[in-house]
Amino acid sequence: MKKKISIAGLLLVLAFSLQQLMAQAPPPPSGTGGSGDTTPAGGGGAPIGSGIGILLALGAAYGGKKVYQVLQKQESIEE
């Protein structure tokens, strides 16, 4: 009986949360107003340069770690 009540409660919470998660904000107005501004409506000037650098550095560090682990494993096998 407790299991059925907990499942029903979980389904009820899930049903209400899904309704809220599906709600979306209205789209921004297009950039072609009366002033002649033709910039894109969404996120035209987002800086991505530093993010790419961080991702490259993290990828290099992860690759270096994996190479180090493989070399350590090979040394332990040779001994």
N, C-alpha and C positions, 0 to 999 in steps of 0.2 A: 504494500500500500504506500509506504514512504517513497519507494522508487517511482511509482506512477505520479505521485504528487510532485516530486522533484523534476521529473521529465516534463510534466505539464507546465510547471513554473518556468523552466528553462525555455520551453517553446514560446511561452507568452512573452518573456523578456526578449527573446530573439526576434519575434514578430514585430514588436514595437521598435527595437533598435534598427532593424532593417528598413523600416519605413523612414526613420530619421536619416539613415546613411544614404538613402537614394535621393534625398532632396538636394537640388543643385541651385546655386545662385544664378541669377539671370546673366546672360552674356553681356560683356561690356559694350558700350556703343562703338560703332565702327568709326575709324579715324577720319572718315570723309564728311566732316561737318561742313557748315557753311563757310568756315574760314579758309578752306583750301588745304588743310592739314591732311596729309596722306600717310601718316605714320601708322604702322600696324597696331591693332587694338591691344594685343596682349604681349607684354614682356619684351619689348623691342630692345632694351638696353641692359640685359642681364649680364653681369660680368662672369665669364666662365674660365678665364685664363688661370686664375689661382687654383681653382678647383681641379683643373686638368693636371696642373703641376703636382698637387697633393696626391692625386690618384696615381700618377706615374711614380712618384717617390715611394708610395706604399707598395705598389706592384714590384718595384725593384727590390725593396726590403724583403718582401715575401719570397720572391724568387731566390734571393741570396740565402735566405734561411733554408729553403728547400735544398739548394745545392750543398750547403754546409751539412745538412742532415744526411744526404746521400754519401758525401765524402766520409763522414764519421762512420756510417754503416759499413762502407767498403773497408775502412781501416780495421774495424773490429772483426770483420770476416777474415782478413789476411793474417791476423795474429794467431 
